[in-house]
Amino acid sequence: MTPTAPLFLLLLLGLIGAQATFDQYMAAAMAKGQCKTRPMDLVFIIDSSRSVRPSEFEQVKVFLTKVIDGLDVSPSATRVGVVNYASRVKNEVSLKTHQSKTALVKAVSKIDPLSTGTMTGLAIQYALNVAFSEKEGARVKSSDVSKVAIIVTDGRPQDNVKEVAQRARDAGIEIFAIGVGRVDKPTLRQMASEPLDDHVDYVESYSVIEKLTTKFQEAFCEEPQDLCATGDHDCQQVCISTKASYKCGCKDGFTLMDDGRSCSACSNSAIDLVFVIDGSKSVRPENFELVKKWINQIIDKLDVSEKNTHVGLVQYSSTVKSEFPLGRYNNKKDLKDAVKRMEYMERGTMTGLAIYHIVNHDFTVLQGARPGVQKIAIVFTDGRSQDYIGDAAKKAKQFGLKMYAVGVGNALESELKQIASEPVEEHYFYTADFKAMSQIAKKLNINVCDDPCECDSLVKFQKKVDDALQALNKKLEGMAKRIALLENKIV
């Protein structure tokens, strides 16, 4: 650990200043993301079989409540129904029953689990024949009113779903399939509408299902969202809304780079960046491939070269492995090929050990770290760490590392926040689904600080201090040798 790291960190934090809390940030983001939802007949089809514990069923009801809260509920806009199923099917809420959010939420809160088998096909057939019938409040088929079903299940169905789901889709019902835990994933794809990437979601447990709320708020949005207002863009400095999308701009004195999103005013953009990737067994092989694609998506945004950005890669589970050190690959093609070759460890989750490893090993000069260059770590995990991360994260920040924390699925927000540098809301990212990681890559801007000129001067300042301390250490070593010689003469 270099003696100047704490001093440099304080200077960097001083430039950043105080920021709003994470909760305030999320509340503002949600407020910006609200829009008028399209008119539809929406039916939730929820699995309450034996495998769904009572506490988990309560979390499903919270998810339903949050989706409903983002809808325009009224007889002329969105009507909502709820079908509850296990070995039998129960029509809990008809499309005609409740005409306000308050009444709907109250009705949802009173639903009890059936706690028997898992007859998903029967539930879809019931929704097609009964829940979406005019008798139960569904409107006559029209291009102005969508028919939508959201299926939530956590197991393998005991009946056939493929044919009945096809009949429902042929009848004009758009089906979203949400799988939880040990759900049979091929079944989700058999039920869902096309494109499957937009209509199939998976979460590791019911404890994180409510994270999908934003996805459905966006899916049901009738009017195009202002992507600049919602923050769903990758502009470094200024986002300019256009009719259908957005374009990027820069502050006065800065120039837009060739990538169309980055801004530059100073020449020094050197960064040492290390990815710290969770390779535990909970990630699963198919998701690990998505993680590697996500890493390469970020690499595409970097200025990888011998002079500018150097990238290293660390994988961890019960142990830690440096896949390749900083500076080994100085072009994007070789770097991305090396990422693709990374093999999945598939064991435990020692996140604290991994953070200690990058401080003591990967960010050392022997492993390619450059003196006076900004040090950044991106830590990815999908679950609870099996060791304590607080001290390791604190040491990394004292060392001068800028820490980004990215969590998926069962990752704990409290741990991610411990890892992330200040301000937390700019260095902490979470998504419930591995498939949504690409959105994080778009939002994650690896910037040393807001003003590149200030960054450049700070880097130069740190290098001068490092050089001065090295010179002082040499003098102290020389004095120590002379003192030792004098002591020997005295003896």
N, C-alpha and C positions, 0 to 999 in steps of 0.2 A: 504494500500500500504506500503510495507516494505521499509525502507530508503535505503537498499542496492541494490534495483532493478536497478536503473539507472547505478550505478557503475558496476554491473555485466553485464548489457546489453552492456555497452561500451567495457568491456573486451572481450565479445563474438564477437562483431562486429569487434574488432581489430584483432581477430584471423581469421575471415572470409576474411577481406581485401576487396579491391575494385574489382568490377566485371563489365563485359560489360553490356550495356543497354539491355532492353528487346528486342528492335527492332534488335539490332545486334545479339542477341542470336537466334531470330527467323530466321533471314536471314541465319545464319550459319547452322541452323538445316535444313532449306529448301535445302540449297546447298548440304548438306550431303545426303539428302533423294532422290536426283535426280537419275533416272535410265533409261535404255532404255525401252520404252513402246512397248508392243506387237503389231504387225500389225493388224489393224482392220478397219472395216467400221463403224464409229460412227455417229449416228444421234441423235441430241437433239430434243425432242418434248416438246415445251414450251407453257404453258397456258397463253394467254393474254386476258382473258375474262374481263368483266366489274369489277369484284371484285379485279383485279390486278391494282393498281394505277400506273400512269405513272412513278413516282419515284421508285416504287417497281419493275417495269419492267426493269428499268435501272440497278437495283441491280442484276436481273437475268442475264442480259447481261454481267455484271462484272464477275459473277460466271462462265459463259460460257468461257469468255476470259481467266480466270485463269486456267481452266481445259485444254483448248487448248494450253496454254503456256507450259504445262508440257508434251505435246505429241510430238512424232516424226512424224511431218506432212510431207508427201511426197506421190507421186502416188504409190510407192512400199511399204510404211510403213502404216501410218494412214491417212485415208481420213475422212473428217468431213462434215456432212450435218446438216441443221437446219430446222425443221418443226414448223411453228407458227400456233396456232389454237385458236378458240373461238367457234362461231356457224359454222364457215367455216374453212377450212384448207388452208394454204398457204405454198408452198415450197420456203422458203427464200434462202437457200443455198443447192445446190446439191452436192453429193459426188464427182462429176467430176469437179466442178466449180473452186475451189481454191486449189493450190498446195503448198502454203506456209502459215506460221502462220500470217505473216503481212497482207496478202490479206484476210485471214479468219477473223481476228480481225476487220479489216476495214468493212467487210461485216456485221458482227454481230452488230457493232456500229450503222448501218443504219436501223436496223429492228425496225418497229413501232408496237405498240399494236393494235389488232383488235377490242377490247373493245365491244364484244357482249356476247353470251352465253358460255356454257362449254360442248363441244361435244368431250370428251376425247376418246371415243370408235371410233368415226369417224377419229380422228387424228391417232390412232394406225393402223386402217385399211389402211389409206392413206400411212403411213410409210411402211407398209407391201407390198402394191401393187405398190407404186410409188418410194418413197425415197430409198428403198432398192432394186430397180430394176437395171438391168445391163444398161438400157437406161440412168438412172440418175447417173451412175458411180460406182455402187456396183460391186464387183468382184464375179466371179463364186464361189458357195459354196465350201469351202475348209477347211480342218483342220488347215491350216496355217494362215488363216485370220478370225478373229472373227467378228460377227455381233452384235453390241451393240446399245441399245437405252436407253437414259436417259430422263425420263419423269419428268417434273416439273409442279406441279399443286397446287392450293390453295383452291379448292372447291369440291362440289359434282357434278359428271358428270350428264348431262341431258340425257345420253344414256347408253346402256349396254357396259361394258368393259370386263367382265369376259371371254366370248367366244372368242372375237377378240384377247385378250391378249394371250389366250391359243393357238390360231392359229399362232400368231407371235412367241411364244416360240417354238411351234412344227416345225416352219420353220427355227429354229436355231438362233433366235434372243435372246440375253441375255438382259433382261429388268431390269433397275434400276428405282425405283419409289421414287421420293422426294416429300413429302407433306409439305405444309406451312400453318401455322395459323389454320383456321377452316376447313381444308381439311377433307374429309371423309376417315378415316384411314382404314376401311375394304376394300375400293376400292384400296388402295395402295397395299394391300396384294394380291388382286385378279390379279393385273397387274404384279407384280414383279416375277422374277425368283427365284428358290430355290438355296441356303438356304435363307429364307426371312430375317434373321438377317443381312445378307451381302448385300441385295438388296433393303431394305426398309429403308428410312431415313425420319426423321421428324425434322423440325425446327419451333420455335415459330413465327418467322417473317422473311420477306425477308432481313431484315438488317443483319442477321447472316448466310445467306445461303452460302456465300463465304467460311465460315469455313469448309465446306464439301470438299473443293478443295483437301486437303491432302489425304482424303479417296480415291478419284478417282485416284489420282496420284499413290497411292499404289496398287489399284485394277488393274490398267492397266500396272503394272510393269512386263516386260517380264523376267528379271533376278532376282533371289532372292536378296533382299536387305541385306546389312551388318547391322544387328540389333544393333551392337555395335556402328557403325558410326552414325546411325540415332538417337541413344539414346532410342530406343524402347526396353529397357531391365530393369530389376529390381536389377542389381548388385549394391551393396553398394559402392564398391571401384573400382574393375577392371573387365572389360568385355573382354572376349576372344572369338573372332569369330571362329566358326566351319563351316563345309561345309554347313549344313542345318540350323543351329541355333547359339547358343552361350553357353558359360559356364562362371561362375563367379570365380574370384580369389581375392587375397588380397595383400596389400602392404607388404613389408618386415617388420617383427615383428608382423604381425597380422595373426590370424587363421580363416579359413573359418568355419562358424557355420554349424549346422546340417541342416538348411533350404536351404543350398546351395547357398546363396546370401549375407548373412550378415558376417561381419568380427568383431573379438573381440581381444583386447589386455589387457583390464582392466576389473575388475569385476563389477564396478558400472555402471549399465545400467538403473537405476531407472528413470522413467518418469511419470509425472501426465499429462494425455491427456484428453481434453474435446472436443467432437464433438459439433458444433453449427450448427443446421440444420434448413434450411428454410422450414416451413410448410405452406406457403401461398397458396392461391387458384390457382395461376397460375401453381403450380407444378403438380397438378392433381393426383388423387388417384393411378392410375397405375404407374406413374413415382415415386411417393413416395415409393412404394414397391421396385423399382429399387434402390432408394437412400439407403434404409435399407440394401439391399443386398450389396451395395457398402461399407457401414460402416463395415459390417461383413467381407468383403473381406480384408479390412485394418486390422481389429482385428486379422485375421488369421496370419498376418505378425508380430504381436507384441508378446513380451515376457510377457504375462499377468500372474502375480503372486502377492502374498502379498508383496514380497520383491522388485520386479522390476516394471513393468508397471501397473499403475492404470488408469482406464478409466471412464469418466463421460459423460453424454449425455444431451444436452439442445436442445429443439425445440422452434422455435419462429415464430410468424406471426405478428398480431397486439399486442400480449402480449408475454411474455417469460415464458416457463415452464421447470424446471429442471426435466428431466425424471428419472434420478438416479444420485447420487453423486459419486465422486471419491472413489474407494476402496470398494464399496458395493459388487461388484462381483470380485472375485480373480481367476477365471478360465474362459477360453474362452467359454465353453458351456453355463454357466449361463449368461455370458455377452451377447452372441449372441442371446440367448432366450429373454433377456430383450429388446434388440434392436427390435426384431421381434414384440414385444407386443406394441411398440410405436404407438399411434393412431394419425392420420392426423388431424391437426388443421383447415386448409383451411380458412384462413382469409387474413390479410394484410402482409406487408413486412417491419418490423422495425428492420433492421440489426444493426443500431447503438445502439438501446436499448438492443439488445441481447449481444453485445460486452461489454457494460457497466455492464450487469448482471453477466457475467462470472468473470469480474474483482472484482466486489463488493460482489459476493456471492459464485460462484462455485469454485473459486480458493482460498478460505479462509480455515483456519485450521478447523473451525467449520464444513465445508462441506467435510472434508477428505483430503485437500491438505497437503502435507508433507513439512516441512521446509527443505531447502537445496536441494530439488529435482527439476529437470528441469520441467518447465511448458510449455505445448504446446497446442495450440487451432487450430482446423481445422474448418474453417467457410465455409459452403456450401450455395449457393444461386442461384436462377434461374432468378432473375430480378433486376430492379432498386429499391434501398431502398427508403422507404417513409419518412425516417428521415436522418439527416446528420451523416455520419459515421466517418468523419475525426478526430474529437476530441476523439471519443471513441477508434478508432484504435491507436491513439497516446498514449492515457492513458494505453492501454493494453501493448504496447511495453515498455513504461516507467516502468510499473509494472514488467517487465521481462519476459513477455510471448513471445514465439516464435510463430508467426502467419502464418498459411497457409490459402490461399484463393482459393476456388474451385468454378468456375462458369459454368453454363450450360444455353443454349438457349439465353434468353434476358439479361443475367447478363452483367453489364457494366464493361468493362476492366478497366476504370478509377477507379471505386470503388474497384475492386479486387486488383488493384495495391496499393491503399491506405491501404487496410487491411494487405497485405502481408509484412512479414519481409524482411530485406535486406539479401542477394541480391534477388531482386524481382523475377528474372527468376527461382530461385530454390524454391520459396514459392508461386507461382502463377500458376494456371492451369485452362484451359478453354476447353470445348468441346461444339459443337452445339447441340449434341444429348444425351439424357439420356442413351441410349443404349451403348454409347461409354465411359461411366464413368469407366468401369472396366479397361480400358487402363490407366486412371489416377491413379487408385489404384495400378497398377503395377509400375508406375513411381514414386509414392509418397513414398519416403524413409524418415521415421521419425527418423532422426539422430540429436542428440544434437549438434554435431560438427564433422568435418572431422576426427579428431584424438581422439579416445575414451579416451586415457590417459590424454590428455589435458582437456577433458570434466570432467574426474574424479577429476583432481586436482582443476578445477574451482569450481565444486560442493562442494568439501571439503573446499575450500577457502571461498565460500559464507556461508557455514554452520558455519565456525569459526567466520566470521564477524557477522552473525546473533546472535550467542551465545554471542559474546562480546557486541553487542548493547543491547541485552536483559538484560545482567548483568548491563550495564551502566544505562539503564532505571530504573532498580530496585533501584540503588543507588540514582538516581535523585528523585525518588518517596520518598525514605527515607529522603533525604535532604529537600524536599518540606514539609513533615510532621513536621520535626523538626523546620523549619522556621515558619510554622503555629503555632506551640506550643509557640515559642518565641514571636510571634506577640500577641497571646492571653494573655501572661503574661504581656507584655508591656501595653496593653490596660487595 
